[in-house]
Amino acid sequence: MEYLNGFEFRKVENGYEINGYWGKERECLTLPSEFKNKPIIGIGENAFIFDNIKKIILSDGIEYIKEFAFACCDCEEVVLPNSLKFIAPFAFDNCNLKKINLPEGVR
């Protein structure tokens, strides 16, 4: 694992995954689009589980969200990029979502 600005990153085949966040921002968090000049292509399992961020904006280039990524969190709004292709089961399980946009073609 590698860390920068409160984010935890994990190297994957075509870039990086965000696997956690320990920063101070709690109102509106915009996820970075790259780390070490490589694209961030996914959100890892349990990345934001039990988190108390109100709004999360996923950057363009993110292609997938893994299981329980936002489970049991206080997030009320998630902005998904058009690059998103896959949302795993239970990715938003038991969270406080009030608003979410689903791009065309998401599985």
GURO-568639 format. One record per residue (C-alpha): x negated, y negated, z negated; residue number from 1; residue in one letter. Coordinates in pm, whole numbers. Each point is the difference from the previous one (the first is absolute). Example, Ala and Ser with C-alpha at 12.3 -4.5 7.8 and 13.67 -1.06 7.14 Angstrom:
// GURO-568639
    east   north      up   nr  rest
   -1230     450    -780    1     A
    -137    -344      66    2     S
// end
This chain:
// GURO-568639
    east   north      up   nr  rest
       0       0       0    1     M
    -105    -357      66    2     E
     133    -323    -151    3     Y
      43    -365     102    4     L
     225    -283    -125    5     N
     203     232    -223    6     G
      64     258     274    7     F
    -119     359       2    8     E
     -91     134     346    9     F
     -64     352     125   10     R
    -178      72     328   11     K
     205     206     244   12     V
     -67     114     356   13     E
      91    -320     188   14     N
     -47    -263    -270   15     G
     112     -41    -361   16     Y
     300      67    -221   17     E
     108    -217    -292   18     I
      22     227    -305   19     N
      69    -248    -278   20     G
      12    -359    -118   21     Y
    -118    -149    -330   22     W
      -3    -367      94   23     G
     188    -283    -170   24     K
     253     -92     272   25     E
     349     113    -102   26     R
     243    -218     199   27     E
     -94      48     367   28     C
    -290     220     107   29     L
    -118      12     362   30     T
    -208     309      69   31     L
    -326     -48     191   32     P
     -26     119     360   33     S
    -361     116     -17   34     E
    -278     103    -236   35     F
    -369       4     100   36     K
     100     -94     356   37     N
     215     315      30   38     K
     381      -3      22   39     P
     222      88    -291   40     I
     232     260     149   41     I
     194     136    -295   42     G
     129     -17    -354   43     I
    -107     298    -210   44     G
     201     218    -238   45     E
      97    -178    -322   46     N
    -180    -318     113   47     A
     252    -238    -162   48     F
     184     243    -230   49     I
     136    -170    -315   50     F
    -124    -338     127   51     D
     182    -324     -79   52     N
     -61    -203     317   53     I
     323    -163     125   54     K
     -75     -25     375   55     K
    -256     187     211   56     I
     -89     -89     359   57     I
    -175     278     191   58     L
    -244    -127     261   59     S
      23      86     367   60     D
    -199     313      79   61     G
     136     210    -286   62     I
     138     318     156   63     E
     118     213    -294   64     Y
     117      -4    -360   65     I
     -62     318    -201   66     K
     212     170    -267   67     E
      91    -201    -310   68     F
    -203    -300     122   69     A
     251    -247    -148   70     F
     189     234    -234   71     A
     134    -132    -331   72     C
    -121    -353      74   73     C
     175    -333     -54   74     D
     -40    -107     362   75     C
     317    -166     132   76     E
    -118     -71     354   77     E
    -240     172     238   78     V
     -90    -142     340   79     V
    -110     279     235   80     L
    -212     -58     312   81     P
     106     102     351   82     N
    -306     229       7   83     S
     159     228    -264   84     L
      72     351     135   85     K
      68     217    -305   86     F
     145     -30    -350   87     I
     -40     314    -211   88     A
     284     137    -214   89     P
      32    -166    -340   90     F
    -225    -292     103   91     A
     249    -243    -158   92     F
     152     240    -254   93     D
     168    -164    -300   94     N
    -115    -355      75   95     C
     195    -327     -12   96     N
      10     -72     374   97     L
     259    -255     105   98     K
    -141     -86     342   99     K
    -204     198     253  100     I
     -39     -20     378  101     N
     -46     324     193  102     L
    -190     -41     328  103     P
     123     198     300  104     E
    -136     352      33  105     G
     -91      56    -365  106     V
      31     364    -104  107     R
// end
